[in-house]
């Protein structure tokens, strides 16, 4: 099963908890899939169009069937490259730190390039319908300074996993969403954080790979 690993950390090579979760996940993944390759991308190193005036103008031009300028054609080609790569992989892993209760900026840009009507979802009279329904799963590896799971105050503020879960499952139609947290990095020992995070990976990885 083709697997895409998306590192959304702004510093992908730093000795961060995100990197440690990534290395552990890939090592365990390879044990279960010794004859398969995993595609790893670092969003911080990619040219990812952002949702600005140029992208909105492109969408408008496409809707009315207008001829695209050279700059618009270049923008469209880059967006299509990102979208095609994404759609070729039925298993997606996202590794990211929690930034201000939400996903990182580059990951939001990436999401804006794959949440494309008539490509990964479509609109109907009864609302949107996902088009990515052919046995697809996504696994989120999330590190955070605080503890958000089952926390009276902070759990409702964990917008990152709420957003990603709904976009992948509810909007695009993915079958399953998994999450492994390395949480409390600012208040717990590294050993405790990673033991818990790795255990969360171990208990879900086999099902994710099926």
N, C-alpha and C positions, 0 to 999 in steps of 0.2 A: 504494500500500500504506500503510495507516494506521500512523503511527509515533508512539510515545510516548517522550519524553525525560524521564528521571527524574534530577533533580539531588539527590543524597543528601548534599551537603556541608552541614554545620551552618551555615555562613555562605555562602549561595549567590551573593552579590554581591561577595564579597571577591576581590581580584586574585590568586586562587590558581591553582595548576596545574590543578586540576579545572575552574575556569572557563575557562581558556585552551584546554583540551582540548574543552570544550563548545562554545565559540565556533568553533573550527576545524572540529569535526565538523559542526555545523549549517550552516556556510558551504559546506562541501564537499557535504553532503547536498543542499542546495538546488540546487547545480549539476547534480546527477544527477536531481533531482525538482522541476523548476521549476514544475510545475503542481499540486503537492501541498503540504499543510500538515503541520507537525510540532507535536504537542502537547507543551508543556514544563511540567513541574510541579516545584516546589521542596518537598521533603518537610518541610523545617523550617518551612514556612508552613502546612502542612496539619494538620487535625485527624485524626490517625490513631490509632484505638483500639489500645492495647497489650495484650499477652497477660497479663491480670491476673485477679483473682477474678471480676470482672463478666463478662469474655469467656468464661471457663471455665464459669461458671454458665449463660450464654446457650447455649453448646453443649450442656450437659446438658439444659436445658429443651427444646431443639429435638429432641434424641434421643428423649425420652419423649413428645413431642407436647403438652407442657404449655402453657397459656396464658401468653403473655409479658406482663410488666408494662410500663407505659408507658416506663420507663427502658430496659428490654430492647429494646423496639420501636425506640426512638431509636438505640440502639447498633447493632442489626441493620441499620437503614436506612443508617447511616453506613458500615458495613462493606460493604454491598451497593453503595453508590455507588463505593467504591474498586474493588471487584471488577469491576463492570460496565465501568468505564472501562478497566481493565487488559485485559479480555477483548476489547474492541472493537478493540484494536491488535495487528496481526500482527507488527509490528517494535517491539522494545523496546530502548532505550538507557539504560544506567545510568552516571552519572558520579559517582565517589566517591573520597575519599582513603582510604588504608589507615590504620585506627585500631587500634593494638594487635594487628596481624596479622589483623584481621577487618573486617567491614562496619560501617558506622556504626549507631548505635542506632536512628535513625529508619528506616533501611532495613530493619533487622530487624523493626520494627513493621509496616512495609509488607508485608514478606514474609508475616508472620503473618495478614495480611488477604487475601492472594491464594492462599495454600496452604490451600485449603478442599476437604475431601473432597466428592465428587460434583459439584464445580464445575470444578476444574482438574486433579483426579486422582481416582481411586477405588480402593478396596481390593478385592482379589479373594482367592481361596483361595491363589493363588500369589504374593501380594504386591501392591504398589501398581502401578497402570497410569495413565499420563498421559492426560489428556483434551484437551490443547492440541496436537493433532497435525495441524492444518489449515494447514500451511506457516507456521510461526512461527520467528522468529530473535531472538536477544538479543545485544547488543554492550555489553561492559563497558569503560568508560574509567576506568582506575585510576591514581591518583598515589600515590607513596610516597617517603618520605625515604631509604629504603635500596634496595638492588638485590636483587630476589627471584628473578628469572628465571635459572635455571642457576647458582644459588649453593649451594654444598655445605651451608652451615649454614642459610640462611634460606629456601630454596625450600620445604622441608617445612613451614614455619611460615606460609606464605601461605594461611591458611584461607579468606580472603574469596573468592577466585576458585574455590577448590575447592567451597565451599558453594554459591555461586551457580550454578556449572556443573551440579552434581548436582541442585539443586532445579529448575532450568529444564529441563534435558535429561532426566535420569533420572526425576524425579518427575512433572513436568508434561507432558513429552513434546515440548518444543521441538525443532525439527530441527537447529539449529546454535547454537553459542556462540562468540562472537568476543571477543578481549580486546586492547586497546591500552594499553600501560603508559607512563606518564611517571614513570620510576623514578630513584632516586638524587638526589632534589631537595635533600637535605641535604649531598651530597658532590660534586655535579657542577655545572657551569655551567647556568644556565637555558637557554641556547641549545642546548647538547648534549642536555639532557633533552627539550626541545620538538621538536627536529629528529627525534629518535628516536620520540617519541610520535606526531607528525604522520605520519611515514612508516608507522608501524604502522596508523594509520587509513586512509591512502591505499591500502595494499595489500589491505585487506579490505572497504572500503566498498562497492565495486561489487557484490561477491558478496552482501553483507548486504542491499542494496537490491533485489536480483532477486526 
